[in-house]
């Protein structure tokens, strides 16, 4: 068993190819809330089985989720549709909260990878001057090309989706 501490990181990144055959890695991902003790403990298998255990619970034994479960807004680590999902929520502003979601395939690549940001439902009027809440395109100061689409068949009513350089980045939900 190898132990790796990902200091100051919000997501775990470990290449299992560096481990001896049959070995597993115990990864502690410290967060501001947990530190390393009591935080997500992620067991990955070097034999290609990916993440096999999070917080002492094997993927097969993870609790079943309710039908109305939302992987993008339910905080914690969950096993859903064959993947582990890790969602943390925080204040984006004094009136809007957002959740950051990462996932790790339950079988295969063992790394937790950023999936998207979801801004929890808030009045549309709060977003009129924020490009994440209105249809349009722009180039950021760092050269990133952004595109937001709202209220379409792709986004559904009362919401927007934004892509950065063609890669899906976030959801804004309106109340």
C-alpha positions in Angstrom: 0.0 0.0 0.0 1.4 3.4 -1.0 0.1 6.6 0.5 0.1 9.9 -1.4 -0.9 13.3 0.0 -2.1 15.8 -2.5 -1.3 18.9 -0.5 -3.4 22.0 -1.2 -5.3 20.3 -4.0 -9.0 19.9 -4.4 -8.8 16.9 -6.6 -6.7 13.7 -6.5 -4.4 13.0 -9.4 -2.4 9.8 -9.3 -1.1 7.7 -12.1 -1.5 4.1 -11.1 1.0 3.0 -13.8 3.8 4.0 -11.4 2.7 1.4 -8.9 3.9 -2.1 -8.7 1.6 -4.7 -10.2 -1.2 -5.6 -7.7 -0.5 -2.6 -5.4 -3.0 -0.1 -4.4 -2.6 3.5 -3.5 -4.3 5.3 -0.5 -4.8 8.9 -1.5 -5.7 11.6 1.0 -7.2 14.7 -0.6 -7.0 17.5 2.0 -9.7 20.2 1.9 -10.2 23.3 3.9 -13.1 21.6 5.7 -11.4 18.3 6.5 -7.7 18.6 6.3 -6.3 15.2 5.6 -7.9 13.4 8.5 -11.5 12.5 7.9 -11.4 13.8 4.3 -12.0 11.7 1.2 -9.8 8.6 1.3 -9.6 7.1 -2.2 -8.3 3.6 -2.9 -7.2 3.0 -6.4 -6.1 -0.3 -7.9 -3.0 -0.5 -10.1 -4.5 -3.4 -12.0 -6.8 -1.1 -14.0 -9.9 -1.4 -11.8 -9.8 2.4 -11.1 -11.3 3.7 -8.0 -12.4 0.8 -5.9 -13.0 2.4 -2.5 -13.8 5.9 -1.2 -13.9 6.8 2.5 -13.7 3.1 3.4 -16.7 2.1 1.3 -16.2 -0.2 -1.7 -18.0 1.0 -4.9 -20.4 -2.0 -4.8 -21.5 -1.1 -1.3 -22.1 2.7 -1.8 -25.6 3.7 -0.7 -28.3 3.8 -3.3 -29.4 7.3 -4.2 -32.9 8.7 -4.3 -34.6 9.1 -7.7 -34.4 12.9 -7.4 -30.6 12.9 -6.7 -28.7 15.6 -8.6 -25.0 14.7 -9.0 -24.2 18.4 -9.7 -25.7 19.9 -6.5 -25.7 17.1 -3.9 -22.6 17.6 -1.8 -20.4 14.7 -0.9 -18.9 11.7 -2.7 -21.5 9.5 -4.4 -21.3 6.4 -6.6 -23.7 7.0 -9.5 -24.1 5.5 -12.9 -20.8 3.5 -12.5 -18.7 6.5 -11.5 -17.7 8.3 -8.3 -18.9 11.9 -8.1 -17.4 14.4 -5.7 -19.4 17.7 -5.3 -18.6 20.6 -3.1 -20.7 23.8 -2.9 -19.7 27.3 -1.8 -20.8 30.9 -2.1 -20.2 32.5 -5.5 -21.5 35.8 -4.3 -23.6 37.1 -1.4 -26.8 35.8 -3.2 -25.6 32.9 -5.5 -24.1 29.6 -4.5 -22.2 27.3 -6.9 -21.1 23.7 -6.8 -17.9 22.2 -8.2 -18.3 18.6 -9.4 -15.5 16.1 -10.1 -15.8 12.5 -11.2 -13.7 9.3 -11.3 -14.7 6.4 -13.4 -15.6 3.4 -11.1 -13.7 1.2 -13.5 -10.7 2.5 -15.5 -8.9 5.8 -15.1 -8.6 6.4 -11.3 -8.1 10.2 -11.3 -10.8 12.6 -10.0 -11.3 15.0 -12.9 -13.1 18.3 -13.0 -16.5 17.9 -14.5 -18.3 21.3 -14.2 -19.6 24.1 -12.1 -23.3 24.5 -11.4 -24.7 27.8 -10.1 -27.7 27.0 -8.0 -31.1 28.5 -8.9 -31.3 32.3 -8.5 -33.3 35.0 -10.1 -32.4 35.6 -13.8 -32.2 39.4 -13.0 -29.0 38.7 -11.0 -27.3 37.5 -14.2 -28.1 40.2 -16.8 -24.6 41.6 -16.6 -22.7 38.3 -16.2 -21.9 36.6 -19.5 -22.5 33.2 -17.9 -26.2 34.1 -17.6 -26.9 35.4 -21.1 -26.6 34.0 -24.6 -23.4 35.2 -26.3 -19.7 34.7 -26.9 -16.6 36.5 -25.7 -12.8 36.2 -25.4 -11.4 36.5 -21.9 -8.2 38.4 -21.0 -6.3 35.0 -21.0 -7.4 34.3 -24.6 -10.0 31.7 -23.6 -12.9 31.7 -26.0 -16.3 31.4 -24.1 -19.8 30.7 -25.4 -23.0 30.7 -23.4 -26.3 29.3 -24.6 -29.6 29.9 -22.6 -33.1 28.5 -22.8 -32.5 26.2 -25.8 -33.3 22.5 -26.3 -29.7 21.8 -25.2 -29.9 23.9 -21.9 -33.6 23.5 -21.1 -35.8 26.3 -19.8 -34.6 28.6 -17.1 -30.9 27.8 -17.5 -27.7 28.4 -19.4 -24.7 26.3 -20.3 -21.2 27.7 -21.0 -18.3 26.2 -22.9 -14.7 27.4 -22.7 -12.6 26.7 -25.8 -15.3 24.2 -26.9 -15.3 22.3 -23.6 -18.3 22.3 -21.4 -17.6 24.3 -18.2 -20.7 25.3 -16.3 -24.5 25.4 -15.8 -26.5 28.4 -14.5 -29.9 27.6 -13.2 -32.6 30.3 -12.8 -35.3 30.2 -10.1 
